Amino acid sequence: MHELSEYFPKSKLKRVLSYYLNTTRHLKILIFSYLLSCFVMAEPNTNTMVAGNEELFANGLENFGIKLYANLAASNRGKNLIFSPFSIQTCAAMARLGAEGSTATELDQGLNLITDDLNAMADLYHNVLSQYEKSDILKIANKIYVQKDHEIQDEYNKLLNEKFFSKAEEINFSANVEAARAINSWVALKTNNRIQDLISSSSLSSDTRLILLNAIHFKGEWVHKFPERSTRDKDFYLDENNTIKVPMMRVEQRFRYGSLTQLDATVLEMDYKDSDLSMLIILPNSRTGLKDLEEKLKTTSLKEIMSVMFATKVIVEIPKFKAEFEVELQDAFKQLGISRMFGPQAEFGKMLKSAEPLQVSKVVHKAFIEVNEKGTEAAAATVIRIMPVMYIKRTRFIANYPFIYAIKTSTNFPIFFGHFKIAH
């Protein structure tokens, strides 16, 4: 039997970059997509997209997220996984606006973008980002840093500034210590000081020309909180036989629930307060069924999953947990067919006014999630039916072995994907 402390050390924000990829002929673009999910609620939706475009955009993001999930899950078998397809896609889309030729085509296809028209593409992101621009609870921030004495092309700067709320700022990357300090200060400001030292000074040099940043800070409170007095240390199955003690939260409330025959799994949806966001947990029917479930999910949409769900009273037990995940996405992007932007043939002619050749050296993503009794540090009505007293078999959803989860909007727009497991 293992102790929980072996698997849940206190979260420490590590430096994202530990080495520097030297480039000689081509100058560098660094892309950082950082997600801090210690969860807050999005405000009620007031500026929605045209329904057709919103659905297409959501479907494209979901397809991108599912493909990326499959890649990351396969290459990180021994780890808890948490990432934001929206954060990653948004950051890469900012690079796409400055791309041309085959580089642009690869990004369009690999990111599952629904249009190659730059203004239409920027409008789609603007419609999402503008909903949260003034929000104090769901914060999405974009930023571009450009090497001092280098100018961004007017059209590129206009799209980033007006549509992505991403103001360009000049910085001297040659003074790498000061530059890293300035960039990290911005990240800390946008994440309420939860993120420190995101960028190491060794990742910056006189060859760096641009840094693209995306940061998300989200903290959500459950509609139905888990009573703290009900949390107990219980067995969590690593496989059929081996277990570890973890704090399991328990609540009995009315939730949306469903049985997914085609996935050999059950699903539960738990809403967050004051928003249309919810957490979806997909639990394989077998304790060792996570890998098979991940394979089957490649051909199943969120819309299909939601179609079989219904509201019912459920006894729910899920682990109280924290998870942190950090990854460089170059290999994953190449698996998605996005490779040209990492090499000397990259075409980013729409970014800078100078004719310098540019290529992406790194795409870095880091995420953190905490799930506890109060929430995930969002609004469904509770229906009360009066009926004759009779014996009814209670529905149980006991997530005491590895499962998949997502956080999504009411229109099935996926913000986060992940799986929870504990390595031996």
C-alpha positions in Angstrom: 0.0 0.0 0.0 1.4 3.4 -1.0 0.9 6.6 0.9 -0.8 9.5 -0.9 2.0 11.9 -0.1 4.2 10.0 -2.6 2.0 11.0 -5.4 0.8 14.4 -4.4 3.8 16.5 -3.4 3.2 20.2 -2.8 2.8 21.9 -6.2 5.8 23.9 -7.2 5.9 25.9 -10.3 9.0 24.7 -12.2 10.8 26.5 -14.9 9.2 25.6 -18.2 12.3 25.7 -20.3 15.4 23.8 -19.2 17.4 24.0 -22.3 17.8 26.3 -25.3 17.5 25.2 -28.9 20.2 27.0 -30.9 19.3 28.4 -34.3 21.8 29.9 -36.6 20.2 30.6 -40.0 16.7 31.2 -38.7 15.6 33.4 -35.8 13.3 32.1 -33.0 9.7 32.4 -32.1 8.7 30.9 -28.8 5.1 30.0 -28.0 3.9 29.5 -24.5 0.5 28.3 -23.7 0.0 28.3 -19.9 -3.1 27.1 -18.2 -3.7 27.5 -14.5 -6.9 25.7 -13.6 -7.7 26.2 -9.9 -11.0 27.0 -11.1 -13.3 30.0 -11.4 -16.6 30.4 -13.2 -17.2 32.0 -16.4 -19.9 34.7 -16.4 -23.2 34.1 -18.0 -22.9 34.2 -21.8 -24.1 37.6 -23.2 -22.2 37.8 -26.5 -22.7 34.5 -28.3 -21.5 33.6 -31.7 -23.8 32.9 -34.6 -25.1 29.4 -33.8 -23.8 27.8 -37.0 -20.3 29.2 -36.7 -20.2 28.5 -33.0 -21.0 24.8 -33.5 -18.5 24.5 -36.3 -15.8 26.2 -34.2 -16.6 24.0 -31.2 -16.5 20.9 -33.3 -13.2 21.9 -34.7 -11.7 22.6 -31.3 -13.1 19.3 -30.0 -11.6 17.3 -32.9 -8.2 19.0 -32.3 -8.5 18.3 -28.5 -9.4 14.6 -29.0 -6.4 14.1 -31.3 -4.1 15.9 -29.0 -5.4 14.0 -26.0 -4.8 10.7 -27.8 -1.2 11.7 -28.5 -0.5 13.1 -25.0 -2.1 10.1 -23.3 -0.1 7.6 -25.3 3.2 9.4 -24.5 2.4 10.0 -20.8 1.1 6.7 -19.6 2.4 7.1 -16.1 1.2 10.6 -15.5 -2.0 12.5 -14.6 -3.0 14.5 -17.7 -4.5 17.9 -17.8 -4.4 20.4 -20.7 -6.5 23.0 -22.4 -7.1 22.5 -26.1 -8.6 26.0 -26.2 -5.4 27.6 -24.7 -3.1 25.7 -27.0 -5.2 26.3 -30.2 -5.5 30.0 -29.4 -1.8 30.4 -29.0 -1.1 28.5 -32.2 -3.8 30.5 -34.0 -1.9 33.7 -33.2 1.1 32.2 -35.0 -1.2 31.1 -37.8 -2.2 34.7 -38.5 1.4 35.5 -39.4 1.9 32.4 -41.5 1.9 31.9 -45.3 2.0 29.1 -47.8 2.4 25.5 -46.7 3.1 26.6 -43.1 -0.4 28.2 -43.0 -2.0 25.2 -44.6 -0.5 22.8 -42.1 -1.7 24.9 -39.2 -5.2 25.2 -40.7 -5.5 21.4 -41.0 -3.6 20.4 -37.8 -5.5 22.8 -35.6 -8.9 21.9 -37.2 -9.5 25.6 -38.0 -12.8 26.0 -39.9 -11.7 28.9 -42.2 -8.5 30.1 -43.8 -9.8 33.7 -44.0 -7.7 35.6 -41.4 -10.4 38.1 -40.5 -13.1 35.4 -40.1 -10.7 33.3 -38.1 -9.8 36.2 -35.8 -13.5 37.0 -35.4 -14.3 33.5 -34.1 -11.7 33.8 -31.4 -12.8 37.4 -30.6 -16.3 36.2 -30.0 -15.1 33.8 -27.4 -12.5 36.0 -25.8 -14.7 39.0 -25.6 -17.1 37.1 -23.4 -14.5 37.0 -20.7 -12.6 40.2 -21.3 -14.0 41.9 -18.2 -14.5 38.8 -16.1 -12.9 38.6 -12.7 -13.4 34.8 -12.4 -12.4 33.4 -15.8 -9.3 35.1 -17.1 -7.9 34.6 -20.5 -4.9 36.7 -21.5 -2.8 36.8 -24.7 0.5 38.7 -25.2 3.1 39.1 -27.8 6.7 40.3 -27.1 8.8 41.4 -30.0 12.6 42.1 -30.0 13.4 45.8 -29.6 14.0 47.7 -32.8 11.9 45.2 -34.8 8.4 46.2 -35.9 5.4 44.0 -36.3 3.5 44.3 -39.6 0.5 46.6 -39.2 -2.2 44.1 -40.3 -0.8 41.4 -38.0 -0.6 43.8 -35.1 -4.2 45.0 -35.7 -5.6 41.5 -35.7 -3.8 40.5 -32.5 -4.7 43.7 -30.7 -8.3 44.1 -31.7 -9.4 40.5 -32.0 -7.1 38.6 -29.5 -6.7 41.5 -27.0 -3.0 40.9 -27.4 -1.0 44.1 -27.1 2.5 43.9 -28.6 5.4 45.0 -26.4 9.0 45.6 -27.3 11.6 43.9 -25.2 15.4 43.3 -25.4 15.8 39.6 -25.5 19.6 40.0 -25.5 19.3 41.2 -21.9 17.8 37.8 -21.2 17.7 38.0 -17.4 15.7 41.3 -17.4 13.5 40.1 -20.3 12.6 36.9 -18.5 11.8 38.9 -15.3 9.5 41.2 -17.3 7.7 38.4 -19.0 7.3 36.4 -15.8 5.9 39.5 -14.1 3.2 39.7 -16.7 2.3 36.0 -16.3 2.2 36.4 -12.5 -0.1 39.4 -12.9 -2.5 37.6 -15.2 -2.7 34.6 -12.9 -3.0 36.3 -9.6 0.6 35.5 -8.7 -0.1 31.7 -8.9 2.4 31.3 -11.7 6.0 32.3 -11.0 9.2 31.9 -13.2 7.4 30.5 -16.2 10.3 31.4 -18.5 13.9 30.8 -17.7 16.5 33.4 -18.8 18.4 30.7 -20.6 15.5 30.3 -23.1 16.0 33.8 -24.4 18.9 35.2 -26.5 19.7 37.7 -29.2 18.3 35.2 -31.7 14.8 35.4 -30.2 12.4 37.6 -32.2 9.0 36.9 -30.9 7.3 35.3 -27.9 3.6 34.5 -28.0 1.8 33.8 -24.7 -1.6 32.6 -23.6 -2.6 32.3 -20.0 -5.8 31.0 -18.4 -6.9 31.2 -14.8 -10.1 29.5 -13.9 -11.7 28.6 -10.6 -15.2 27.1 -10.3 -17.5 26.4 -7.4 -19.8 23.4 -7.6 -23.6 23.9 -7.7 -23.8 20.9 -5.4 -20.8 21.0 -3.0 -19.4 17.8 -1.4 -19.8 17.9 2.4 -16.3 17.9 3.9 -17.5 15.7 6.7 -18.2 13.0 4.1 -14.7 12.8 2.7 -12.9 9.6 3.7 -9.6 7.9 2.9 -10.6 5.0 0.7 -9.0 2.6 -1.8 -8.2 3.9 -5.3 -7.5 1.0 -7.7 -4.3 1.3 -9.7 -5.2 -1.9 -11.5 -7.3 -5.0 -10.6 -5.4 -5.8 -7.5 -3.2 -2.9 -6.3 -4.7 0.0 -4.4 -3.6 3.3 -2.7 -5.5 5.3 -0.1 -6.9 8.6 -1.4 -9.4 11.1 0.1 -12.7 10.2 -1.6 -15.4 12.9 -1.6 -19.1 11.9 -1.4 -22.4 13.6 -2.3 -25.9 12.5 -3.1 -27.7 14.9 -5.4 -29.5 15.2 -8.7 -27.0 15.1 -11.6 -27.1 14.3 -15.3 -25.9 10.7 -15.8 -25.8 8.2 -18.6 -24.6 4.7 -19.6 -22.4 4.7 -22.7 -22.8 1.2 -24.2 -20.5 2.0 -27.2 -17.7 3.1 -24.9 -18.3 0.5 -22.2 -18.5 3.3 -19.7 -20.8 5.5 -17.6 -20.8 9.3 -17.6 -21.6 12.0 -15.0 -22.0 15.8 -15.4 -21.5 18.2 -12.5 -22.3 21.9 -13.0 -20.4 24.8 -11.8 -22.2 27.7 -10.1 -23.2 30.9 -12.0 -22.2 29.7 -15.4 -22.8 27.3 -18.2 -19.6 25.3 -17.5 -19.6 21.8 -16.2 -17.3 18.9 -15.5 -17.9 15.7 -17.4 -16.4 12.5 -15.9 -16.3 9.4 -18.1 -15.7 6.2 -16.1 -14.8 2.9 -17.8 -16.8 -0.1 -16.6 -13.6 -1.9 -16.0 -10.9 -0.9 -13.5 -8.3 -1.4 -16.3 -10.4 0.0 -19.1 -8.9 3.5 -19.4 -6.7 2.7 -22.4 -9.6 1.1 -24.3 -11.8 4.0 -23.4 -9.3 6.5 -24.8 -9.2 4.5 -28.1 -13.0 4.5 -28.4 -13.3 8.2 -27.7 -11.4 9.0 -30.9 -14.6 8.3 -32.8 -17.2 9.6 -30.3 -18.2 13.3 -29.9 -19.3 15.2 -26.8 -22.7 15.7 -28.5 -23.2 12.0 -28.8 -22.2 11.5 -25.2 -24.6 14.2 -24.0 -27.5 12.8 -26.0 -27.8 9.7 -23.8 -27.7 11.5 -20.4 -30.6 12.2 -18.2 -31.2 13.9 -14.8 -31.4 11.5 -11.8 -30.4 11.3 -8.2 -26.9 9.8 -8.0 -24.6 8.8 -5.1 -21.2 10.2 -6.3 -17.8 9.4 -5.0 -14.7 11.0 -6.7 -11.2 11.6 -5.5 -10.1 14.9 -4.1 -7.0 15.6 -6.1 -4.4 18.0 -7.6 -2.6 17.4 -10.8 0.1 19.3 -12.7 1.2 18.6 -16.2 3.9 20.2 -18.4 4.8 19.4 -22.0 6.7 20.6 -25.0 4.3 20.1 -27.9 6.7 20.0 -30.9 6.4 16.2 -31.3 2.7 16.2 -30.7 2.2 19.0 -33.3 4.3 17.0 -35.8 2.0 14.0 -35.2 -0.9 16.3 -36.2 0.9 17.2 -39.4 2.2 20.5 -38.2 6.0 20.3 -38.8 7.0 23.0 -41.3 6.9 25.8 -38.8 9.7 24.2 -36.7 12.2 24.1 -39.6 14.2 26.4 -41.8 11.5 26.4 -44.5 8.9 28.0 -42.1 6.9 30.8 -43.7 6.0 33.5 -41.3 6.3 36.5 -43.6 3.3 38.3 -42.2 4.7 38.9 -38.7 7.6 41.3 -38.9 8.3 44.2 -41.3 11.9 43.0 -41.7 12.6 40.2 -44.1 14.3 38.0 -41.5 13.4 34.3 -41.8 11.5 33.0 -38.7 10.8 29.6 -37.3 9.2 28.3 -34.1 11.6 26.7 -31.7 9.2 25.6 -29.0 5.6 25.3 -28.1 5.2 24.9 -24.3 2.1 24.1 -22.3 1.6 23.8 -18.6 -1.5 23.1 -16.6 -2.6 22.6 -13.1 -5.9 21.5 -11.7 -7.3 21.1 -8.2 -10.6 19.3 -7.4 -12.0 19.6 -3.9 -15.3 19.7 -1.9 -16.0 23.3 -2.9 -15.3 23.0 -6.6 -12.5 22.9 -9.1 -10.2 25.7 -7.7 -22.1 26.1 -14.7 -25.8 26.3 -13.9 -28.4 23.6 -14.1 -31.7 23.8 -12.3 -32.6 21.2 -9.7 -35.9 19.6 -10.3 -37.7 18.2 -7.3 -40.4 15.7 -8.1 -43.0 14.5 -5.5 -43.9 10.9 -5.9 -45.2 8.0 -3.8 -42.7 6.5 -1.4 -41.3 3.3 -3.0 -38.1 1.3 -3.0 -35.8 2.6 -5.8 -32.4 1.2 -6.5 -30.0 4.1 -6.1 -27.7 5.1 -9.0 -24.1 5.0 -7.9 -21.1 6.6 -9.6 -18.0 5.5 -7.8 -14.8 6.8 -9.5 -12.3 4.8 -7.5 -10.1 3.9 -10.5 -8.7 5.8 -13.5 -11.1 8.0 -15.5 -11.3 10.7 -18.1 -12.7 14.2 -17.5 -13.5 17.3 -19.4 -14.7 20.8 -18.6 -17.0 22.2 -21.2 -19.7 24.8 -21.9 -23.3 24.1 -22.5 -22.7 24.2 -26.2 -20.0 21.4 -25.8 -17.1 23.8 -26.3 -14.2 22.0 -24.6 -12.0 24.1 -22.4 -10.1 21.3 -20.6 -9.4 17.6 -21.1 -7.6 15.2 -18.8 -7.4 11.9 -17.1 -6.8 11.0 -13.5 -4.7 8.0 -12.5 -1.9 7.3 -10.1 1.3 5.6 -11.2 2.6 2.6 -9.3 
